[in-house]
Amino acid sequence: MDVIEGIKGNNFVVIGRAGMDLYPDPPGTATEDAQTMTVALGGSSANIAAGICKLGGRASLVTRVSDDSIGRYCVKQLQTYGVGTEYVTLVGGEFRNSLAVYESRVEGHQSVIYRNGAADFEMSEADVEAVDFTKFSALITAGTVFAAEPSRSATFKAFEMARAEGIPVIFDVDYRPYSWPSAQVASDVLSKAAAVSDVIVGNDEEFGFMAGSIENGLGKARALAADSAQIVVYKMGAQGAVTFAGNEEITTGIYPVDALKPTGAGDSFMAGFLTSIANGHSLHTSIMRGSACASITVSKPGCAPAMADSDTLEKFLTSHPGPTPVGSN
């Protein structure tokens, strides 16, 4: 399986949640002081899909949303961004879409996530079996899909079906402790998912979590690249990233900006990274373009609304003085 060729197809099936984001206006306002909130599309997988479409790629989301006004809002927003919703299924009863309330500030930043009875966790193997994987060039998912059943088994089924069609599996570790029944379950399941993925993206804490300690995280990333994955991106926040691909170790810095908030960076990195590979950029350049997308997103309110389109990315790269050397602050 040639992972790069799959990504170059620039047509992704993305598995995981779409949710509603709420954030206080104006930027800098604490939630407890809010008089006005802005509403936007959220959810890690939905953000990735929206970001891909804004950068000229194609993406369809596989998930469940609540059969109510919030679920319909999410579907409508996905369609506004150009994300395919043919595999988005409604679920009734007491299941609800995820809701995130977060602030557009760095100092004292608060994010509150509501995930009780989450609609997306009700995604089933039948939902996945309805997907025509031959239509897509690669599969993407974020780790939150594995936190509960039946979504966990359904996603592993999707991995099997994608690999049977020769479609690469791209995995954003995206560990969110509040979604999981225990740290041990999370470590076991996320490690299992990483072992059957072709591209793995995560931060130092996430790789360290799978390895048992943060000190062992870099070794875990290197081992996954040696054993199974073709590309592993080990992100270190302000310290940049190390990417393992074959016999290469690529070290990269970041594009410093005045951050408005810490949220959305990982989703926008993934969108920029993949669409850059799809557009023929080298692996090193694609990592840097993903990093630029992350910087753009954290400098604006919202997640999906803040993600770069192609013009915004090119203007940013032209005007920015350039990335930091790896390891610098």
Solvent accessible surface area in square Angstrom, and as a share of the most:
residue,aa,sasa,rsa
1,M,97,0.43
2,D,83,0.43
3,V,1,0.00
4,I,58,0.29
5,E,100,0.45
6,G,12,0.11
7,I,0,0.00
8,K,88,0.37
9,G,33,0.32
10,N,23,0.12
11,N,21,0.11
12,F,0,0.00
13,V,0,0.00
14,V,0,0.00
15,I,1,0.00
16,G,3,0.02
17,R,12,0.04
18,A,2,0.01
19,G,2,0.02
20,M,21,0.09
21,D,7,0.03
22,L,42,0.21
23,Y,10,0.04
24,P,1,0.01
25,D,46,0.24
26,P,93,0.59
27,P,64,0.41
28,G,43,0.41
29,T,24,0.14
30,A,11,0.08
31,T,43,0.25
32,E,131,0.59
33,D,92,0.48
34,A,26,0.20
35,Q,173,0.77
36,T,78,0.45
37,M,75,0.34
38,T,43,0.25
39,V,65,0.38
40,A,4,0.03
41,L,0,0.00
42,G,0,0.00
43,G,7,0.07
44,S,2,0.01
45,S,1,0.01
46,A,0,0.00
47,N,6,0.03
48,I,0,0.00
49,A,0,0.00
50,A,0,0.00
51,G,1,0.01
52,I,0,0.00
53,C,23,0.14
54,K,50,0.21
55,L,12,0.06
56,G,60,0.57
57,G,8,0.08
58,R,145,0.53
59,A,6,0.05
60,S,9,0.06
61,L,0,0.00
62,V,1,0.00
63,T,1,0.00
64,R,50,0.18
65,V,0,0.00
66,S,1,0.01
67,D,76,0.39
68,D,35,0.18
69,S,73,0.47
70,I,62,0.32
71,G,0,0.00
72,R,134,0.49
73,Y,48,0.18
74,C,0,0.00
75,V,29,0.17
76,K,141,0.60
77,Q,42,0.19
78,L,0,0.00
79,Q,99,0.44
80,T,99,0.58
81,Y,42,0.16
82,G,52,0.50
83,V,4,0.02
84,G,21,0.20
85,T,24,0.14
86,E,94,0.42
87,Y,30,0.11
88,V,23,0.13
89,T,49,0.29
90,L,89,0.44
91,V,16,0.09
92,G,39,0.38
93,G,63,0.60
94,E,142,0.64
95,F,72,0.30
96,R,112,0.41
97,N,15,0.08
98,S,2,0.02
99,L,51,0.25
100,A,11,0.08
101,V,18,0.10
102,Y,6,0.02
103,E,0,0.00
104,S,1,0.01
105,R,57,0.21
106,V,81,0.46
107,E,156,0.70
108,G,50,0.48
109,H,45,0.20
110,Q,70,0.31
111,S,53,0.35
112,V,68,0.39
113,I,46,0.23
114,Y,116,0.44
115,R,23,0.08
116,N,139,0.71
117,G,43,0.42
118,A,5,0.04
119,A,0,0.00
120,D,10,0.05
121,F,20,0.08
122,E,40,0.18
123,M,2,0.01
124,S,26,0.17
125,E,73,0.33
126,A,69,0.53
127,D,17,0.09
128,V,1,0.00
129,E,94,0.42
130,A,71,0.55
131,V,7,0.04
132,D,61,0.31
133,F,6,0.03
134,T,93,0.54
135,K,102,0.43
136,F,16,0.07
137,S,24,0.15
138,A,0,0.00
139,L,0,0.00
140,I,0,0.00
141,T,0,0.00
142,A,0,0.00
143,G,0,0.00
144,T,3,0.02
145,V,3,0.02
146,F,0,0.00
147,A,2,0.01
148,A,29,0.22
149,E,91,0.41
150,P,48,0.30
151,S,1,0.01
152,R,43,0.16
153,S,44,0.28
154,A,0,0.00
155,T,0,0.00
156,F,26,0.11
157,K,57,0.24
158,A,0,0.00
159,F,4,0.02
160,E,109,0.49
161,M,47,0.21
162,A,0,0.00
163,R,97,0.36
164,A,88,0.68
165,E,92,0.41
166,G,44,0.43
167,I,8,0.04
168,P,1,0.01
169,V,0,0.00
170,I,0,0.00
171,F,0,0.00
172,D,9,0.05
173,V,1,0.00
174,D,16,0.08
175,Y,40,0.15
176,R,62,0.23
177,P,84,0.53
178,Y,106,0.40
179,S,15,0.10
180,W,20,0.07
181,P,98,0.62
182,S,48,0.31
183,A,58,0.45
184,Q,118,0.53
185,V,49,0.28
186,A,0,0.00
187,S,21,0.13
188,D,81,0.42
189,V,17,0.10
190,L,0,0.00
191,S,28,0.18
192,K,120,0.51
193,A,0,0.00
194,A,0,0.00
195,A,52,0.40
196,V,61,0.35
197,S,1,0.01
198,D,7,0.04
199,V,0,0.00
200,I,0,0.00
201,V,0,0.00
202,G,1,0.01
203,N,51,0.26
204,D,37,0.19
205,E,118,0.53
206,E,20,0.09
207,F,0,0.00
208,G,1,0.01
209,F,48,0.20
210,M,14,0.06
211,A,32,0.25
212,G,67,0.64
213,S,39,0.25
214,I,87,0.44
215,E,142,0.64
216,N,82,0.42
217,G,0,0.00
218,L,59,0.29
219,G,38,0.37
220,K,50,0.21
221,A,0,0.00
222,R,103,0.38
223,A,44,0.34
224,L,15,0.07
225,A,17,0.13
226,A,85,0.66
227,D,118,0.61
228,S,51,0.33
229,A,4,0.03
230,Q,76,0.34
231,I,6,0.03
232,V,0,0.00
233,V,0,0.00
234,Y,13,0.05
235,K,38,0.16
236,M,46,0.21
237,G,54,0.52
238,A,51,0.40
239,Q,62,0.28
240,G,4,0.03
241,A,7,0.06
242,V,15,0.09
243,T,0,0.00
244,F,6,0.02
245,A,14,0.11
246,G,68,0.66
247,N,166,0.85
248,E,98,0.44
249,E,96,0.43
250,I,20,0.10
251,T,71,0.41
252,T,5,0.03
253,G,7,0.07
254,I,44,0.22
255,Y,19,0.07
256,P,62,0.39
257,V,51,0.30
258,D,137,0.71
259,A,48,0.37
260,L,46,0.23
261,K,0,0.00
262,P,71,0.45
263,T,33,0.19
264,G,14,0.13
265,A,31,0.24
266,G,27,0.26
267,D,13,0.07
268,S,1,0.01
269,F,10,0.04
270,M,0,0.00
271,A,1,0.01
272,G,0,0.00
273,F,0,0.00
274,L,0,0.00
275,T,4,0.02
276,S,2,0.01
277,I,3,0.02
278,A,17,0.13
279,N,91,0.47
280,G,54,0.52
281,H,67,0.30
282,S,65,0.42
283,L,31,0.15
284,H,88,0.39
285,T,52,0.30
286,S,0,0.00
287,I,2,0.01
288,M,16,0.07
289,R,28,0.10
290,G,0,0.00
291,S,13,0.08
292,A,0,0.00
293,C,2,0.01
294,A,17,0.13
295,S,9,0.06
296,I,5,0.03
297,T,0,0.00
298,V,17,0.10
299,S,42,0.27
300,K,79,0.33
301,P,51,0.32
302,G,0,0.00
303,C,8,0.05
304,A,0,0.00
305,P,61,0.39
306,A,3,0.02
307,M,7,0.03
308,A,3,0.02
309,D,58,0.30
310,S,51,0.33
311,D,98,0.51
312,T,41,0.24
313,L,2,0.01
314,E,81,0.36
315,K,145,0.61
316,F,32,0.13
317,L,47,0.24
318,T,118,0.69
319,S,89,0.57
320,H,29,0.13
321,P,135,0.85
322,G,23,0.22
323,P,64,0.40
324,T,22,0.13
325,P,102,0.64
326,V,59,0.34
327,G,48,0.46
328,S,39,0.25
329,N,147,0.75
